[in-house]
Every structure is written in C-alpha cells, then in structure tokens.
Amino acid sequence: MYLTTEKKQEIFAKHGKSAQDTGSAEGQIALFTFRINHLSQHLKANRHDFNTERSLVKLVGKRKSLLDYLKNKDIARYRAIIAELGLRK
C-alpha cells in the first residue's frame, strides 16, 4: 500500500508534535494533503474511477474543515501549516 505505518509516523513527526501525536490538526492536515496528492495522481491515470473521485472530494472537504477550525482557533498555526505544505498560492 502507498501509505505504510512508517510513512504515517514520519508525516506526524514532521508536522505534529511527535510521531504518536495523531490528533493534532497540523498532523491530520498533512496526512490528508499526502493522501489528496496521491489520489490526484491516480485520477490523472484513471479518469473514470468515480469512487476514487468521490473519496478525493470527501478528503478535500475534511481538510478544508480542519483548516477552517485552525484558522479560527490559532491563526499563527494556520499560517505556519499553509506555508509548510504550500497549500495556498
């Protein structure tokens, strides 16, 4: 599978407080971004995979909700994760 336990721990260690801190908004946003990028690449090769397209839309919505939460809660953390992941242009 494309997302192993080691890769998840690496994402959470880099963007969260630690590798075991899977509940932080930054870690979850980073994980969703990784999954969104992977699914986007898959959909470029498989245009008619509508189930994957639906899951991609759901992931984007979840990430947006977390980003909105973070923006309202702590704008500094929001700006840091946006800059770190390069989400906004």
SVG drawing of the C-alpha trace seen along z (x, -y; Angstrom):
<svg xmlns="http://www.w3.org/2000/svg" viewBox="-18 -34 28 36">
<polyline fill="none" stroke="black" stroke-width="0.4" points="0.0,0.0 1.1,-3.5 0.7,-4.7 2.6,-2.5 2.7,-2.9 6.3,-4.2 5.2,-6.9 2.3,-8.0 4.7,-8.2 7.1,-10.3 4.3,-12.7 3.1,-13.1 6.6,-13.5 7.4,-16.2 4.1,-18.2 2.7,-17.3 4.3,-17.4 5.6,-13.8 5.1,-10.6 2.4,-9.4 0.5,-12.8 -2.0,-11.7 -4.8,-14.0 -3.2,-17.4 -4.8,-19.4 -1.5,-20.0 -0.7,-16.3 -4.1,-15.4 -4.0,-18.2 -0.5,-17.0 -1.8,-13.4 -4.9,-14.5 -2.6,-16.5 -0.4,-13.5 -3.5,-11.3 -5.0,-14.0 -1.8,-14.3 -1.7,-10.5 -5.3,-10.3 -4.9,-13.2 -2.1,-11.3 -4.2,-8.2 -7.1,-10.1 -4.8,-11.5 -4.1,-8.0 -7.6,-6.6 -10.1,-9.2 -13.2,-7.1 -12.6,-5.9 -15.6,-7.6 -15.3,-6.0 -11.8,-7.4 -13.0,-10.8 -15.7,-10.8 -13.2,-9.9 -11.0,-12.7 -13.8,-15.2 -14.6,-14.0 -10.9,-14.3 -10.7,-17.8 -13.8,-18.7 -12.3,-17.2 -9.0,-19.1 -10.9,-22.4 -12.9,-21.9 -9.7,-21.3 -8.1,-24.4 -11.2,-26.5 -11.0,-25.2 -7.3,-26.0 -7.8,-29.5 -10.5,-30.3 -8.6,-28.8 -5.0,-29.9 -4.1,-32.0 -0.3,-31.6 -0.5,-27.8 -2.8,-28.1 -0.3,-30.3 2.6,-28.0 0.9,-24.8 -0.2,-26.6 3.3,-27.8 4.9,-24.4 2.6,-22.4 2.4,-25.1 -1.4,-24.9 -2.4,-28.5 -0.8,-30.4"/>
</svg>
